[in-house]
Amino acid sequence: MKRIIIQDYPATIYFDVKKKLPTFEYGCKVRQEILLRQLKRWAIDSPIHKYNDYVVEAVEPLYDGEIWIIGS
């Protein structure tokens, strides 16, 4: 299980992922699906962008997971 942290944009949230994550590439479909699911689950306020507008632009490794840098 990996801990995923999203800081600041579009909100600061964290969650755990059981799914095996592939090596990161921009536009990673696995991470995109997880991101969309979590944005909906947490009901993140997004008055300007649709959830589909957000993408994982970069990943920073953590000892037990990843920090995701999100863009739109």
Secondary structure as a PSIPRED ss2 file (coil, helix, strand):
# PSIPRED VFORMAT (PSIPRED V4.0)

   1 M C   1.000  0.000  0.000
   2 K E   0.000  0.000  1.000
   3 R E   0.000  0.000  1.000
   4 I E   0.000  0.000  1.000
   5 I E   0.000  0.000  1.000
   6 I E   0.000  0.000  1.000
   7 Q C   1.000  0.000  0.000
   8 D C   1.000  0.000  0.000
   9 Y C   1.000  0.000  0.000
  10 P C   1.000  0.000  0.000
  11 A C   1.000  0.000  0.000
  12 T C   1.000  0.000  0.000
  13 I E   0.000  0.000  1.000
  14 Y E   0.000  0.000  1.000
  15 F E   0.000  0.000  1.000
  16 D E   0.000  0.000  1.000
  17 V E   0.000  0.000  1.000
  18 K C   1.000  0.000  0.000
  19 K C   1.000  0.000  0.000
  20 K C   1.000  0.000  0.000
  21 L C   1.000  0.000  0.000
  22 P C   1.000  0.000  0.000
  23 T C   1.000  0.000  0.000
  24 F C   1.000  0.000  0.000
  25 E C   1.000  0.000  0.000
  26 Y C   1.000  0.000  0.000
  27 G C   1.000  0.000  0.000
  28 C C   1.000  0.000  0.000
  29 K H   0.000  1.000  0.000
  30 V H   0.000  1.000  0.000
  31 R H   0.000  1.000  0.000
  32 Q H   0.000  1.000  0.000
  33 E H   0.000  1.000  0.000
  34 I H   0.000  1.000  0.000
  35 L H   0.000  1.000  0.000
  36 L H   0.000  1.000  0.000
  37 R H   0.000  1.000  0.000
  38 Q H   0.000  1.000  0.000
  39 L H   0.000  1.000  0.000
  40 K H   0.000  1.000  0.000
  41 R H   0.000  1.000  0.000
  42 W C   1.000  0.000  0.000
  43 A C   1.000  0.000  0.000
  44 I C   1.000  0.000  0.000
  45 D C   1.000  0.000  0.000
  46 S C   1.000  0.000  0.000
  47 P C   1.000  0.000  0.000
  48 I C   1.000  0.000  0.000
  49 H C   1.000  0.000  0.000
  50 K C   1.000  0.000  0.000
  51 Y H   0.000  1.000  0.000
  52 N H   0.000  1.000  0.000
  53 D H   0.000  1.000  0.000
  54 Y C   1.000  0.000  0.000
  55 V E   0.000  0.000  1.000
  56 V E   0.000  0.000  1.000
  57 E E   0.000  0.000  1.000
  58 A E   0.000  0.000  1.000
  59 V E   0.000  0.000  1.000
  60 E E   0.000  0.000  1.000
  61 P E   0.000  0.000  1.000
  62 L E   0.000  0.000  1.000
  63 Y C   1.000  0.000  0.000
  64 D C   1.000  0.000  0.000
  65 G E   0.000  0.000  1.000
  66 E E   0.000  0.000  1.000
  67 I E   0.000  0.000  1.000
  68 W E   0.000  0.000  1.000
  69 I E   0.000  0.000  1.000
  70 I E   0.000  0.000  1.000
  71 G E   0.000  0.000  1.000
  72 S C   1.000  0.000  0.000
